[in-house]
Amino acid sequence: QQQVKQSPQSLIVQKGGISIINCAYENTAFDYFPWYQQFPGKGPALLIAIRPDVSEKKEGRFTISFNKSAKQFSLHIMDSQPGDSATYFCAARRDYKLSFGAGTTVTVRA
Amino acid sequence: DVKVTQSSRYLVKRTGEKVFLECVQDMDHENMFWYRQDPGLGLRLIYFSYDVKMKEKGDIPEGYSVSREKKERFSLILESASTNQTSMYLCASRLTLLDGELFFGEGSRLTVL
């Protein structure tokens, strides 16, 4: 049973557009929420992360929005580029262990 | 740069064989992990080791065991491989329990016939 529910499963966006990926969780004991990016043939790599006492975090074109009361968080990719085409995983940490969402494959069309 | 190396990128085994997947990290990290990646299911934690010879079950430990005799090396063992263990296996390491970032290897794709 997935502890972190991620949607959509895949999305296609035009170059310059905004990609939005959503995640939801139930366990309020989660204390850290990272996003990982995975390119084909590679392992996932940390992209950006947020703690639950912060509502938004921005790093370049990537922004996490966090809604503690709704138990939801999302990744926004602004000005999407073809090089952003990858699979994105949200995750949540409890007791030093990470639980991952199912992943979203993002395709950016030039 | 942190490097997590999984020695076998692709393996093909037969049902009932014993399978060893090896993982080595070169950054003196305390914690190491084995995840399984399947389409539509994301990454699921099999086992976690927070120190040498210490291990903890993850969400899907059935059919797997692990060994961590040295700090830099974490092995995943399938005692008797089955077809439902065909998957991508990812090893990861983390500096300490208090750190957030996991560093992943490139994965070992196992096919069990």
Chai-1 contact restraints between the chains, C-beta under 6 A:
chainA,res_idxA,chainB,res_idxB,connection_type,confidence,min_distance_angstrom,max_distance_angstrom,comment,restraint_id
A,Y32,B,G100,contact,1.0,0.0,6.0,A-B,restraint_1
A,K42,B,E106,contact,1.0,0.0,6.0,A-B,restraint_2
A,G43,B,L90,contact,1.0,0.0,6.0,A-B,restraint_3
A,G43,B,F104,contact,1.0,0.0,6.0,A-B,restraint_4
A,G43,B,G105,contact,1.0,0.0,6.0,A-B,restraint_5
A,G43,B,E106,contact,1.0,0.0,6.0,A-B,restraint_6
A,G43,B,G107,contact,1.0,0.0,6.0,A-B,restraint_7
A,P44,B,F104,contact,1.0,0.0,6.0,A-B,restraint_8
A,L46,B,E101,contact,1.0,0.0,6.0,A-B,restraint_9
A,A49,B,G100,contact,1.0,0.0,6.0,A-B,restraint_10
A,F89,B,G42,contact,1.0,0.0,6.0,A-B,restraint_11
A,Y96,B,L97,contact,1.0,0.0,6.0,A-B,restraint_12
A,F100,B,G42,contact,1.0,0.0,6.0,A-B,restraint_13
A,F100,B,L43,contact,1.0,0.0,6.0,A-B,restraint_14
A,G101,B,G42,contact,1.0,0.0,6.0,A-B,restraint_15
A,A102,B,G40,contact,1.0,0.0,6.0,A-B,restraint_16
A,A102,B,L41,contact,1.0,0.0,6.0,A-B,restraint_17
A,A102,B,G42,contact,1.0,0.0,6.0,A-B,restraint_18
A,G103,B,G42,contact,1.0,0.0,6.0,A-B,restraint_19
